[in-house]
Amino acid sequence: MIGRLREQSRVREALEHYPVVVLLGPRQCGKSTLARAICEQASGAFFDLEDPACPLKTESARYILDSARGLVVLDEIQHQPELFPLLRVLADRPGTPCRFLLLGSASPQVVGHASESLAGRAAMLSLGGFDLSEAGPDNFRSLWVRGGFPRSWLAATDPLSMDWRTNFVRTFLERDIPALGIRVPAATLRRFWTMVAHFHGQIWNAAEFARSMGTQEATAKHYLDILSSTYVLRVLPPWHENLGKRLVKSPRVYFRDSGLLHFFFQTSTELDILSHPRAGASWEGFAIEQILSLLGEQENAWFYRTQAGAELDLMVMLGGKRYGFEFMLSDHPATTRSMTVAMQDLDLERLFLVHPGSGRVALREKVERVGIQSLPQALGEIGAH
């Protein structure tokens, strides 16, 4: 069992400042396990709203929550959106006798209701699978191959890990998506998801996806919204600034979990992945997720690309300063002309070239080559500024 103490601390800190904390993330990423640990330590109450026998599914819900004290955890809150107006009333009680931790897997529904009913009263946090700080930097290879979903990464063998991912995809498409009220055939969404795997890390082109699926661009965009809002895809926006240059305006699309990407590649070992034509893109997506998780930053992240070809894989904003990242599946990556131009255009504070392995080497002023095993240390330094 991995305690995820950093994530527990993050949730507890938010609960100290807000009467309601909303923790969002994909199914099976460990939200319930994390919340149960916090709840047990606080002697709180845990309600699973997916359970038909949950007492909050009766007319007594208002009485139960009104009389509760301490910490109350409501798991899978998207199944009972009618509770949000009640939570607003309870959050405004004098003295705040109770604090609520809400867990959800569907971003648009939960965020929409929280924004409408709990504006100014709720903190929004996100949780993904295990990252390098939890799995251990020395385990980066297995984390890359299997992904960060706890049951996938902790499986006894690679085949068992792949079996878990196979069942996850099937259940996600056939049960979880319909349970959210989304009426898209599982086979159609699976076909779209498979297509995205082969475009992982590339610029989103709705017209190309629409032609391949024999549908409209708006429909392709709808499918993308479904998978991004349920936290299995990341839509990374382009950086826009008046630099006197023509910039790419469409986002890039990534799988958030490298293990799910490798499921669609049908690659179950590191050797299989390294032999795949999209191995470099897989590494890029994996490293991006590690950086955003370790920094606790999910919003202030972009990529940069000009029509002339200058580009940067990732830029994050921390404390008003811009930090850039390039990802290379190479032992000794070097700076390129494109990186130099992007660094000047964006006025980067630092540029990191992230590669497999360990160690840190200064290449020139403000530019450093960082092995992914040393990434937590490097990010800890810039995150502390």
Buried (B, 14 or more C-beta within 10 A) or exposed (E): EEEBEEBBEBBBEBBEEBBBBBBBBBBBBBBBBBBBBBBEEBEBBBBBBEEEEBEBBEEEBEEBBEEBEEBBBBBBBBBBBEBBEBBBEBBEEEEEEBBBBBBBBBBBBBBBBBEEBBEEBBBBBBBBBBBBBBBBBEBBEBBBBBBBBBBBBBBEEBEBBBBBBEEBBEEBBBEBBEBBEBEBEBEBBBBBBEBBBEBBBBBBBBEBBBEEBEBEBEBBBBBBBBBBBBBBBBBBEBBEEEEEEEBBEBBBBBBBBBBBBBBBBEBBEBEBBBEBEBBBBBBBBBBBBBBBBBBEBBEEBBBBBBEEEBBBBBBBBBEEEBBBBBBBBBEEBEBBEBBBBBBEBBEBBBBBBBBBBBEEEEEEEBBBBBBBBBBBEBBEEBBEE
